[in-house]
Amino acid sequence: MKKSIVFACSSGIATSTVVAEKVVDHCKNNGIDVTYQQAIIGELPSLDNSVDLFVVTSQVETKLTTPLVNALPIITGIGEDELLDKIVGILKG
């Protein structure tokens, strides 16, 4: 099963890199092959409907149809495991 994820933060680099590594590892450990790219929050509308999931580290005001999760628990470490399992659930869903 190959799924595509866009990791997005306000700059497109810093926090999304940390989150991407953890999410991709967790997905692989759960049998999900992931391709991903990093983006800036403002780029999400142009990527809507072209990927399986958006994982963001800052607020998104735009209404999107692609499933979206806020990755703050991965950065803070509080609720990280639950969020990683939720991401796997969305991708397997």
FENKASUL-V954309 format. One record per residue. OMEGA is omega in whole degrees, 0 to 359 (none if undefined). Layout:
omega=[OMEGA:OMEGA]
This chain:
omega=[179:181:179:181:170:175:184:172:185:180:181:184:196:186:182:178:179:182:181:181:182:182:181:177:181:179:179:179:179:174:179:177:187:165:182:173:177:184:173:182:182:180:185:180:181:179:183:180:180:180:182:186:169:174:188:178:173:186:175:182:185:176:182:178:177:177:184:174:177:187:180:178:179:180:182:184:180:183:184:182:180:180:179:177:178:179:178:179:179:183:178:184:none]
